[in-house]
Amino acid sequence: MYKVVEMYGDNEPWWFFEGWESDVIGSIFFETLEEAVTYYNQRWKKMHSAFHDVNSKKNFLAAFWTDGEVRWCEECNEYLQQYHGLALLENNQAISEDLGLPDFQKMTSHGKAKGCSLKNCI
């Protein structure tokens, strides 16, 4: 079983930190990888046109963001970038990079702080 999930939160979708599921804001299930890839491709293009920055992996994991879209973290005393994540998963796990497509590998921003500096915030 495949699913495409959209997330919103402090971390890019490839981290899969404990509790990552709480960032999921929507998901759609598919019987075949081909159907899931088609839908992922549609969502990826729409999100890419809506957000200034993207970091995406060829194995169908992508984070989109706009600078300044942040939330204050009391525990770490800093602002955290908020990410709009998109992921194609098989049985709640990332797809193997062997099955990925290079067309989805893209990065528009380098050297950006990626989340809370305190372990308990992640």
C-alpha positions in Angstrom: 0.0 0.0 0.0 1.3 3.4 -1.0 0.3 6.8 0.3 1.2 10.4 -0.4 1.2 12.6 2.7 1.4 16.3 3.1 2.9 17.7 6.3 3.4 21.0 8.0 5.9 21.6 10.8 9.4 22.2 12.0 11.1 19.4 10.2 11.6 18.2 6.6 9.8 15.0 5.9 12.9 12.7 5.6 13.8 13.0 9.3 11.0 10.8 10.6 11.6 11.9 14.2 9.4 10.3 16.8 5.9 11.7 16.5 6.4 12.9 12.9 2.8 11.6 12.1 1.4 14.6 14.1 2.7 16.9 11.3 0.5 15.1 8.7 -2.2 17.4 7.4 -3.5 15.1 4.7 -2.9 11.7 3.0 -4.2 9.8 0.0 -3.8 6.0 -0.4 -3.0 4.2 -3.7 -2.8 0.5 -4.7 0.1 0.9 -7.1 3.4 2.8 -7.1 2.5 4.3 -10.5 -0.7 5.8 -9.3 1.1 7.3 -6.3 3.9 8.7 -8.4 1.4 10.4 -10.7 -0.4 12.1 -7.8 2.9 13.0 -6.1 4.1 14.6 -9.3 0.9 16.7 -9.5 1.3 17.9 -5.9 5.0 18.5 -6.3 4.5 20.8 -9.2 1.8 22.7 -7.5 3.8 23.1 -4.3 6.9 24.0 -6.2 5.1 26.8 -8.0 3.7 28.1 -4.6 6.8 28.2 -2.5 10.1 30.0 -3.1 12.4 27.3 -1.7 12.5 23.6 -2.1 14.7 20.7 -1.0 13.6 17.4 -2.5 15.0 14.0 -2.8 14.7 11.6 -5.7 13.0 9.1 -3.5 9.8 11.2 -3.3 10.5 13.3 -0.2 10.2 17.1 -0.5 10.2 20.2 1.8 8.9 23.5 0.5 9.1 26.8 2.5 9.1 30.5 2.4 11.6 32.5 4.6 9.8 34.2 7.4 7.2 31.4 7.9 8.4 30.5 11.3 7.1 29.7 14.8 8.7 30.6 18.2 10.1 27.7 20.2 10.0 28.5 23.9 12.2 25.5 24.8 15.1 26.5 22.5 14.5 30.2 22.5 14.6 30.7 18.7 12.4 30.9 15.7 12.0 27.6 13.7 11.4 27.5 10.0 8.1 25.8 9.1 8.1 23.4 6.2 5.4 22.1 3.9 6.3 18.5 3.4 5.4 16.0 0.7 6.2 12.4 0.9 5.4 9.2 -1.0 5.5 6.3 1.4 5.2 2.5 1.2 3.9 0.9 4.4 4.7 4.2 6.3 8.4 4.1 5.2 10.3 6.1 2.7 10.6 4.7 -0.8 14.0 3.2 -1.7 16.3 5.5 -3.5 16.6 2.8 -6.2 13.0 3.4 -7.1 13.3 7.2 -7.0 13.4 9.6 -10.0 16.2 12.2 -10.4 13.6 14.7 -11.7 12.4 15.2 -8.2 15.9 15.9 -6.7 16.2 19.7 -6.3 17.6 22.2 -3.8 17.1 26.0 -4.0 18.6 27.0 -0.7 21.9 26.1 1.0 23.1 26.6 4.6 19.7 27.1 6.2 19.2 26.2 9.9 17.1 23.1 9.9 15.2 22.9 13.1 15.4 23.2 16.9 18.8 23.0 18.5 17.5 21.2 21.5 16.9 17.5 21.2 13.6 17.5 23.2 12.0 19.9 20.7 12.5 17.5 17.8 
